[in-house]
């Protein structure tokens, strides 16, 4: 509860709880400042703050007409560029430091600033357009015959018309646009019950967001739906209601005590993104409070087909932004889908997990298998997507319910465990398929989907039995390319892989790329065969990229590529088998891994992952950026040794450009682990991996999913807990308080350091490893490590790192390309 000095009823309105305002006229909002100094240099021109009847004011060079006595507010003609025509249009506005806080008419669009403001002899304030020669009336206050004696712009930002008794006849405060100012009343009982956001920054025309008093005298924020939904375009959806716990209208950390300093100006603005924020001014506008802490709670915040996570909009696979400069405009398909256009190839689907588009259902199907859901969607001209939750294994692939979605998909957000299949354009090759091969279209989709393991194995057997090719059809051009680049991975025939996997009998993993099958080679080596589906997220280029990268890097904390199979129809990668599952499975205790990881096991995994990434960034030439570090890409052996996996998205810095600051590339990665700076700029650096490592580090410590809660990432959740000093509460409850609290605090601090929004403020991976050694190693072992690394530094200072394509490269190289000779010590007391 905030405390306010003085007896003014207005001060009561600024309490966190509206119920505490006993002396306040209900349903009234008043912001009040007791005094106002000149906050910007006072205007020294001949401009006045007052007009008298029968006078006309023309704008100055910057369009200004009137300036308040203290120089705080200006009345003038402001401009915006039209969406269609290149020439700007103008409107009468009140502005403060170039921030427009009021517009006379949201539809006003003067062709030029060759206009004037007139107070007629009858007391009517008028805007006259002079561009056509003779003045044309554009807008008026409708105050004729009301004995108006002057028009004044006050230092509160209120443009008022006064009569001879000094009473207000008309005032701009009674017709707010998108902003409320101190002293302005916004009442449920007045004629002006609504403020409407601008369409966009710089465009004062009405947008889709509004703040208004409803029939129950509640202050609510609404979004006007402009899309062809079942509930019809233009119908209002309420996404926020003022409550007693909202802290309105100030941030809970700020106290207004009736002696508020007069060196700042307040304003409450319904911004174009739909959030209602309070700003203060000192040298710039600063947000002091906002109605919704997570912008993803705002209906329509991100446009059609986009996904909103922690206030960031992104596009699913198969879609791109309508406008890269304004990601809130939404996404569109990279290629137009056919729907019911028989002249185009049949549509297919892309898989998006842990996301839900909750609204606009077309139909709901119950107790069906996935293939039936997908078929029903493809047979409808209106179906955009299929959404469902994976069934338990005991259901034998029967889904309790799946939802078919209609045009358009809006308000996509985080939803753990929810799977989506978004309809996209099919491959052009589908046009050539015969009627009998239509089965294969949904077979491929079924493989990608992650339906029951039994069904996927059966589909895989069907797929490969029909289209398997022998070693003779290997892509010889790629073989030559790989050999020329120094890769040493073995090329397997598909026959050999089928024998090793018992004809793809055991599925041990699946995802957007296809499925992973367990196998055993003739020499007894256990392998994991990653079979890329025809509709895989991983393109042929990424497949080649992964082979080239993995065949040239060797580190005990990186998953080893043993070989590959590349035919004209299939792409298969053969890895060493990791029997301990992935890190997310272990942290979430998913079957068959019910036992929680101990504190020592967790700290060991953290160090191993860090050293694997350090190798990629600092021990390879050119450096390698993984680009998709996440807990499901950290695999574990049966002895819980962690190894970084899945190099499909990795980027190799071009030889000769090792000193380049970044790589400019299409943004790829996983929401929640995605570096926000990379997401915004498309500039990829090693620090993007550092950010993702920080997220994984926080997951390991807390046992939480990378989504802290609906719409919020773990980074923000931990950062909030850190500010409140809730350190012990951060630890995974499965640890049962069996952890080192000092190590926990230091490791959380490191995780937050790695996840700074500005990449320049993050550590490098070699700094991370040094910090981990300092936290986790006992002093004696730390001293040994530092001595060893100093010797290595002196040795390396006279040598250049061996490039990855060097003929001299080998896993036995003494130039530390493999860590087998480096005495990386483990956390004290833990054997690996």
N, C-alpha and C positions, 0 to 999 in steps of 0.2 A: 504494500500500500504506500503510495506517495503522500508526503505531507506538504501542505500548502499554507503559507502564511497569509493573513488578511481574511476578511469576511466576505469577499466577493463570491457570488454564486458562480461566476465564470470559472474560477479556480477549481471549483468542485468538479467541473466537467472533465478535468484532466486527470482524475483519479483512475487507477486501473479498473476499479469495479464501478460500473454505472449505478449499481444498487446503493452505493454509499452516498450518492448525491441527494440527500434528504430535502434540501431547499431548492432544488433545481426544477424548473418547469420541464416536465418529462418530454422526451423526444426533441431536444434542442441541443445543438452543438455550437459552442462559441469558443474561439481561440482568441486570447487577449495578450497583448504586450503593453506594459505600462508606459514605455517611452521608446522613441526611435531616433537614433542619431543618423546623421548623413553617412550612409554606408558606402557610397561611392563618391568620387569627386563631383561636387555640385556643378551643374551645367551653367556656363558663363555666357550663353547666347542670350538673345532678346526673348526667348521663349518664356511664356507665363504659365501659371498654374490655374488661371481662372479665365473664363469667357463670360461676357455679358450679352444680353439679347441684341439681336441685329448685328452680330459680328461673325466673321468668317476667319478661320485660321488655315493657312496652307502649310504643308510639311516642309521641314528643313531638309538638308542634304541627305540625312539618314532616315527621313520619313517621320521625324518627331514633330508632334503638334503642341503638346502641353507637357510640362515637367512639374512634378510635385514640388512643394516649397523646399523640402529638404534634399531634393535631387534624387530621391529614391526610386520613384516610378515615373515612367513616361507613357503618354498616350501618343500613338502614331500609327502609321500604316506599315504593317509587317508583310513580308512576302513569302511565298512558297512556290516551288516548281511543280507544275501540273504533271500528272502521270502520263498524259497523252501528248500534250503540246510542250515544246521546249521553253516557251516564254513563261515568266512567272506571273502569278496573280497576287492580289493584295487584299487585305482586310484591316479594318480598324481594330486595334488591339491595345491592351495595357501590358507593359513588359517591365521586367526588372532584370538588369544585367543580361540583356538579350534573352531572358527566359520569359516567354509569353504566358501570362497568368489569366488572361481574359480576352475573348474575341466577341465583338458585337453580334455577329451572326456566323454560325458555322458554315453556312452556304455562301457567304460573301466571297466574291471572286472578281475584284476590280481588275480590269485589263492593264492598269498602270497605276503608279502612285500620283498621277496627275489628278488628284482628288482633293477635297477639302472638308473640314469639319465646321458646321455652321450651327449657331444657336439663333433660331429665327426670332423675329420680333414677337411672335406669339408664344415663345418659350419652348419650342421643339428642337431637340438636339438632332442634327441630321448629318448624314454622310452624302456628299454630292460627288458624282463622277463627272469630271470635266474633260475626259478624253475625247468625247464626241463633239466638242465645241461648246454647246450650251449645257449648263449643269443639269444632271439627271439625278433625281432622288433615288438612293440605293437602300438606305436604312434610316429609321428615326426612332426616337424614344417615345413617341406618341404622348407628348405632354403639353400639347397646345391648350391655351386658356386655363392653365393651372398656376398662373402668377409666378412663373419661374423668373428669378432675378439673376442667377449665375450658374455656371457649370464649373466644377472644381475637381481636380485630381488631388486627392489627399495623400499624405505620407503613409497611410495604411494600404494604399493601392485601390481605394474605392473612388470611382468616378461618380460624383453626386450632382444632382440638380436641386437647388434650394429655392424656396419661395421667400417672400418678404419677411415672414416670421421666422426665418432661418430653419424651417422644417424641410425634411427630405421629401421631395416630390418623386424622384426617381433615383436609383442608384445601381451601379453595376453589380454590387454585392447581392442584389435580388435575382440576378440571372447568371449564376456561375456557369463557367464552361467546363473545365476539367480540374480546377484548382480552387481551394478554400484558403483564405488569408486570415491572419490574426484579426479578431473582432468581427469576422463575418459570421452571420447566422445561417444555419442550414437546418430548416425546421420541417417536421412532418406535417405541420399545419399550414405551411406557406404554399404559395402557388408553385414555387420552384422546388420540386422534390427530387430532382435528378441532376447529377452531373455526368457527363459523358466523356470518355477518353478520346484523345486525338486518334485519327486513323493510323498515323505513324509519327515518328519524330519529324517535325517540320511540316506536317500536314494537319491543319486544324479542323478539317472536316470530321464528322462524327465517325468514330470507330465502333467496334462491336461490344465494347465493355462499358458498363454504366454502374453508377452507385446511386441508390435511390431508397426512399422510404416506401415500404410496401403497405398494404392495406391493414396489416397488423401493427403498423408504426414501428417496424423493425428496419434497421439500416442494413441493406443487403447489396452485394455486388453481383451483377448478372452479366452473362455473355449471350449476345444475340446470334443465334446459329445461322450462318449464311449458306449452309450446305444442304443438299437435297436429302435430308433425313426423313424418317417416318413422321417425326413430330413437326415437320414442315419448316422451311426456311424462316428465319426471323423469330422463332419461338425462343423465349428467354430461359436460360438455365442458370440457377443461382449457385454460385461456387463459394460464397463467403457471407456470413451473417455476423454482425457485431455482437460479441458476447461479453459477459462480465469479466472473463479471463483473458481478453484480447490485449490488455495493456494499452488500449486506445487513449490518446493518440500519440503516446511517446514510448520510447524504448524503456524497458524495465530498469535499465542501468542509469537512466537520466532522471534527475529530480528537479522539478520546477517548484520554487517556493514563494512565488509572488514577487521576487526581487530578481527576476530574470534579467541578465545583462543585456544592455541595448546595443551590443555590437554584433548581433546576429538577427536575421530575419527568418521567420518560420513560414512554411507553406505546406499544405496537404494537397497532394496531386494524385489523381487516378491516372497512372501512366498508360501509354499505349499497349504495354504488355499485360494490362489487367490488374496489376498490383497497386494497392493504395498505400502511398508512402508519405512520411513526413520528412521534409528537408530543412536544414538550417544553413544559413550563409555566414561565412566569415571571409574567407578568400575564395571559396568555391562552394558549390552546393554539396552537402553531405547528408546521406540518409541517416536519420536518427531512429526511425521506427518504420516498420512495414507490416501490413495486415497479414500477409502470408510469408512465412520464412522460407518456404520451398515453393518456388514459382510453378513447379509441376502440379501443384494443387489447383492452379487456375485453369478452368475449362477453356480449351482453345488456345492455350499459351503457345504450344507448338502446332503447326499447321497439319494438313492432311498427311497421313501415312508416316508421320514422324514419331519418334520415341523421345519422351522427356525424362531425363534423369538428373537430379540435383540442379535443375535450372538450365540444363544444356539440351539442345535439340539435336538429334542425330537421325540418320536414315537407315532403314534395314537393308539387308543385302538385296540387290536388284533394283534399288531406288537411288536417286540422287536429289540434292537440294534443288528446289525451283530457282532459288537465287542464293549463290554462295555468300553474297554480301549481307543477306538477311535470312539466317537459317530458320527464323520463326515463321516464314512463309510456307514451310512444309516441304514435302518430298513428292516426287513423281517417278513413275517407272522409267528406267533407263530406255526400255523399248516398250512400246504400247502393246498391251496384252490383246489377245484376239477376242475374248469373251464369246460372242456368238457370230463373229465374222469368219465365215467358212473359207474366205480367201487367204487367211493367215494360218501359220502353223498352230497346232493345238497348244493350249497353255500348259504350264507346269507350275511347280511351287518352289519357293525357297523357305528354309527352316530358320525361325528366329525363336530363341528360348528365353525364358525368364522375363517375358514381356506380355502384357495383355492390353487389348483394345476392348474395354468392357461394354461399350454402348453399341447401339444400332444393329441388333441381331436380325438376321434374315430368317433363320430357322434353328431349332434345337433338336438334335437326334439323340436318342437314348439307347444304351446297351447295343452298340454297334462296334465293328472293327474300324480301324483307321482308313483302310482302303475304301470302305463304303462311304465314309465321310468325304473323302477327297473326290470320289466319283460324283457324289451328289453336288458338290461345289462346282466341278467342271461342267456339269450338265445344266447349270443355271447361268443365265445371262447377267444376273445381279450379284452373284457371290464373289466377294473379294478375298476371303480368307477362311481358313478352318482353324479353330482354337479349341484346345482341350488340355486336360491334365493327364499325364501318363498313368495308365492303370497299374495296379499292383500285379506282381508276377502271377498271383493265384487266379487272376482273371483270364489268363490265357489269351491276352491281346484284346479282350473286350473292353471298350471304353465306356464308362458309366454315362457320359454325356459329352457331346461335342457341339460347338456353336458355329454355324455358318454366318458370316458377317456380310453386310451389304455396303454399298457405296455411300459415304466415304468412311475410311477408318480415321478416327480422331481420338486424341487424348491417350495415346499409347504410353504406358508406364510400367515400372518394375512390378513383376508378380512372380515370385519364386515358384519354380516347378511347372509353370504354364508354358506349353509349346504352341507355336503358331506356324501355319503354312500359308504364306502369302502368295497369291496368284500372280504370276509373271508370264511374260512371253516365252513360248517354247523355242527350242532350237530350230533353225531353218531346215535342218536335216530331217525333222519330223515330217515334213511335207512328203518325203519320199517313202515313208513307211507304209506298208500295206495294211489292210484292215486287220489281218491276223496279228500284226505286231503292236496293236494298240495296248495290249496287255503290258508291254514293256514300259510304256509311258508311266503307268502308275506303279509298276514294279520298281522302277528306279526311285520314284518318289517314296515308295514304301521303305526302301532300303535306307534312304536319307532320314526318314522320319524318326527312327528310334522306337518303333513298335516293339512287340515282344521279341526276345532273343530267338525264340524258336521260329517265329515267322520270318525274321530277317535271314536266318541261316538258310531256310528253305528257299527264300527268294534269291539269295546269293547263289545257291546251287543251281537254280533254274537259269539265272542270268548267265553264269559262266559256262554252264553246259551247252548253252545255245551259241555263245559267241567267243569261246576261247580260241586263242591263236597260239601257235607254237613259237619257239625261240626264233625260227626263221623270219618271222615278221617283226622282229624288234626294230625300233627306230634306229637304224645304223648311223644316221647323221648325229643323233644325240650321243650315241656311244663314242663316236670319234671326238665330239666336243668335250665329253667328260674326260676321256683319256688325255686330250691335249691340255686340259686345265690341271692335270695332276691328281685327279680323283682316283681313289683305289677301292671303290665299292664293287662288289661282285654282281654281275648280271645273272639273274635267275630266269629260267624258263617258267612259264606259267604252269606247266605240267609238274615241275618240281615243287612249286609253291602249293599246288593243289594236293600233292602227296604229303607235304609237310603239315598242312592244315586239316588233313583228313577230309578233303573236299569242302573246306570252309565250314566245318561242323560246329566250332565253338566261338561264339561272339564274345569278346572281352571288352569291347568299347564301340561307341558309335557317335556320330555327330554330323555336322553339315558337310564334311568331306566324304562321308561314307562310313564304312565299318572296319573294325580291327579284329582280326581272328588269331586265336592261339595256334601255334604250330611247333613242330620239333623237326630239325633237320636230321639227315641220316647219321650224322656224327653225334647226335644227342643234344645238340645246342638248341635251347628253347628260344623261340622267336615270336615276335608280334608282327603280323602282316597287315599293313594298312592299305585297304583296297579302296581307291577313290571311285566314287560313283560318277556316272555321266553328268549329273547335275550338281557336281561338287562345288562348294564354295572355293575350293582350291583349283585354280586354273592350271593349264599345262605349264605355263611359265613358272608358277609357284612350285609345281612338282619338280621341275628341273632345278629350280633355285634350291629347294630343300636337299636334293641329292648332291649338288655341287658343294653346298655349305658343309653338310654333315660328312661328306667323304674326305674333307680336308681339315677338319678340326678334331682334336683328340684331347679329352679331359675327363678325369674320373667322375666329374659331376655334370657331364653332358651325356645324354642318351646316344649310344653308338648306332650308326647306320651300318648294317651288315651287307645290304645289297638292295637291288630293285628289280622290277620287271616292267618293261615299257613296250606294249604292243600298240597297234593302231587303235585298239578298242579299250585297252585297260592300262591303268597306272597303279603300280603296287610298290610300296616301300616295305622293306624288311628290317626291323629293328631288333636289338637285344630285348629279351622279355623282362619286364619289370613286374615281379610277382606281388609287390606290396601295394598295388593300386596307385591312385593319384592322391595328392595332398588334400584336395577337398573331400574326397571320400573318407580319409582318415580323420579330418577335423570334424566332419559331420557324422562320423561313426556309422556310415552307410554299410549295409551288408556287402561283403562278408567281413567287415572290419569293425566289430562292435567295441573294441577296447580303445579307450582314449589314449592319446599320446602323452607321455610324461613331460615334465618341464625340461629335463635334460635332452630328451629326444627332440623336442621342439627347437631348443637353442642350437642343437647340432644341425638340424635341417636348415635353419636360418643361415648359418655359416656356410653350409655346403652350397646352397643356392646362390649366395652372394659371391662365393669364389668361382662358381661356374660363370656367372655374368661378368665378373672381373676379368676372367680369361678372355671372353669374347670381346670386351671393350679395350683391354689394355695389353693383351698378350698375342693378339692376332694382327697381322698386317696384310691388307687393311682391316680396320676394326669392323666387328659385326654387331649390328643392332638387332636384337631379337624381335621386338615390336609386338609380341603377344604374350608377355610374361603374365601368368595367372596361376591360381592354385591347381586347376585341372591340368595344366601343362608342366607341373612338377610331379614326376613319377618316382616311386619308391621301390627299392629292392625288398626282398623278404627280410633283410636285416635293417631295413629303414634307412638305407643310404639314399639321399635325394639326388635326382638328376633332372636337369632342365631339358624339356622335350619340345617337339613341334616347332620346327624352324620354317614352316610354310610361309610365314609373313616376313622373314628376316630380310634385312637390307645390308648389303656389303658396300662399304665406302669405296669409291673408285680408286684404284691404285694411282698415286700421284696427287690425290686430293685428300690425303689422310688428315691434313690440317684444316679442312673445310669445317665450318661451324655446324652445318646441318645438311640434311638431304631433303629436298622438296619432293613430296610424294603424295599420292592420294591417301587420305586418312583411312587407316584400317586398324583394327584392334577390337577389344572387348569393352563395352561400356562398364564403368566402375573401376577399370584398370587403366583407362585411356588418359594419357597426359592431357590436361585441359589446354595447355599452351599449344601442343601439337594438334589437338582437335580444332583450335581456332585458326591456326596459321598454316597447317599442313607442313611445317618444318620439323622434320624428325631428327632428333639427336640422341646420344647415349643417355641423356638425362630423362628421356621418355621411358626407357627401361628402368631407370632408377625410381621413377614415380611408381611404376607397376610393382617393382620389388617392395616398395614401401607399403603398398596395399596388401601384398602377400604377407609381409612381416606382421602387419596388424591383424590379419586373419589368423595367423598362427598363434599369436598371443591371446586373442580374445575367443577363438573358436567360432567367431561369427562369420556369416556369409558376407561377401563383399558388398551386398546391399544391407545396410544397417537396419533399415526398416523401409516400408513402402515409400519409394521416391527419394530416399536418402542414401548416399554412399557411406561406407564404413569410415572413410577419412573424415567426413564431417561429424559423424557420431562420436568418434574418438576425440576429435578436436574439441567438441563441446564438453565431453566428460573431463578432458584435460584441464580446461579453463575452470571447471568446478572443483578440481582437485580430487576427483573420484578415481584414484589410481588403482587401488586394489579391486574395485568393481570392474575394472577392464579385463581382468584375467578370466580365462575360460572357466566356468563353474565346474567343468569336468576335472579340473586339476585338484579340486577339493582343498584349496588353499595350500597345496604342496608345491610351492614355487618360491623363488628368491624375489622378494618385493623390490629390492634395490635394482636387480637386473631388469625386472619388469618395467620400472619407471624409465630406466636408461634406454631400453629397447623401444618403448613407446615413443620416447623423445626422438629416437633415431628414425622411427617410422614416419613421424610427423615432419621431420626434417626432409626426408626423401620425397614427401608428397606436398612440398610447397608449390603453390600455383605457378610462381615464377621459376623457370628452370635454372636461372643463374644463381638462385638461392639454395639449390639442392647440392648435395655432395656428389662426387663421382663414385663409381663402384670401388675403386681402390681405396678411397677415403672411407667408404662404408665398411670394407673388410678390416681396415686398420681400427676403426671404431669398435667393431665387433670383437676383435682380438682384445682390445683394451677392456671391454666389458666382461667377456666370458673366460679369458685365459687367466690362470694364476700368474703372479708376478714373475716367477722363475721361468716359466714357459714363454711368457711374453718377451722377456729379455732375450731368450734364445732366438725367438722368431725375429725380433728386430735386428739382432746381430747377423742372422742369416740373410735377411732382406737387404741389409746394407752391403754385404759382400756381393750379393747378386746385382745390386745397383752399380757397383764399381765395375763388375764384369761386363754388364750390359752397356755401360756408358761409352765403351769403345767399339761397340758393335751395333749394327742396325738390325731391327727385327726382320726375320726371314719372311718374305711375302708368302701368302698362302699357295701361290702357284709355283713356288720354287721347286726345282727338281731335287734339292737337297733336303726337302722336308721329310721328316719321319717322326714316328711317335717316340723314338729314342733320342731326339734332338736334345742337346744340353742347353739350348737357348730357351728353356722353360716353356716350350709349346705344349708339353704335357706336364701335369703336376705330379707325376709319379715320383719325381726325385725331390720335390719340394717338401720339407717337413712341416706340412700344414697340421698344426696341433689341434686337437679337438677340445671342446669344453671339458674342464677338469672332472675327472671321474667317469667319463663316458667313453667306452670302447666302441670302435666302429669296425 
